[in-house]
Amino acid sequence: MAAIRYINVGTTANDNTGSTLRGGGQLLNNNFSSLIRALSTDGQTITINTASTPSNTYLQGAFLSQVSAVATYSTNTVTFATFAQNTATIALINDRMQVSNTTLLVNDRYQVANALSDLANTNLAVADRLQVANAAAYVQAANNYAFSAVAVSSTPNYGAAVTYDVTANGTSGYVITNMGFDKIGNNPTLTVRNQSTIAFDLTAITSSHPFQIQDVVGNYSNTLIHVAEDGTVTSGASAQGKYGGVLYWQIPHDISGTGNAYKYQCSNHAGMNGNVVIKDTRSMS
């Protein structure tokens, strides 16, 4: 007799490790075929003795020509392969079929849900990108229209009340080329207000003439901000002795009344310097 072939029902419910529905049916067919071959005289049918007083005492199996066995029933105290066992097997198959169908249904709905989620996310992404693209296009169009004839600087502006364009006249001095100072000559005196911000455009200044702000005792550096042409920002003492870019000086409120105590100075040439007169904003009408 061939060994029983068991249906794999999986380790846990719905873990998808058990036999398929078709595979389980094949295992059942093979088991019944082996049983019939073992208990049938003709290899096709089994005759069960249902008499109330059978002559034999126990179910006996005798092999005939090593092909089939003769099976007879004893008294009702011995149960032989009841149909209840077949019923349980059928129920098990039905359960597996339901589990398989449920798993397929869950997987299908899960895939549909994922597809809908992906589609929704895709729609949102497309909508967002479309809005960004449209916004960028509108901004670009507005800029092109409004500033088509205007040169826009990438240098940040720290709220300077006035900007002085600085150039160098050899080693003789600095020249302010705007605000009418170009008519004065080297190292013109600048008059500014405290509590304001002024800017020195050092684009024309090279490394030969590092630009700094000094007071009577040394460098005044606490409120200096330098923005290089590549966008690098330095402040305080690190903003002294710069060339190129723009130097911003945020003049504090408490340094008024010092007259000509402050000056702009080339750190390489003592003669390249000019006075900065600071007026007190609070005393001006």
Number of C-alpha atoms within 10 A of each C-alpha: 12 11 8 13 13 11 19 13 19 13 10 9 12 14 11 15 12 18 17 16 17 9 13 20 14 13 17 18 13 15 16 12 14 16 18 17 19 24 23 18 18 13 16 10 11 17 12 10 12 12 11 10 12 14 11 11 14 16 14 12 13 13 13 12 7 9 14 20 23 16 21 20 22 21 16 14 8 11 11 14 8 8 9 9 11 11 11 11 14 13 12 14 18 13 13 21 16 13 17 18 13 13 16 13 12 12 12 12 12 12 12 12 12 12 12 12 12 12 12 12 12 12 12 12 12 12 12 12 12 12 12 12 12 12 12 12 12 12 12 12 13 12 12 12 10 10 11 11 8 9 7 8 8 9 14 10 11 14 12 14 11 13 17 19 20 22 20 21 13 10 14 14 21 25 23 24 16 12 11 8 17 15 12 12 13 20 23 18 17 17 12 19 20 20 16 16 20 20 22 20 20 23 16 12 19 14 11 14 22 18 27 22 24 21 17 11 8 9 16 18 19 15 15 22 22 26 21 19 16 10 12 10 16 16 17 14 15 14 24 22 18 23 23 21 20 25 31 22 24 20 19 14 14 10 16 20 12 15 13 16 16 22 20 20 25 23 19 14 14 11 15 22 24 21 20 21 19 20 19 16 14 11 7 7 4
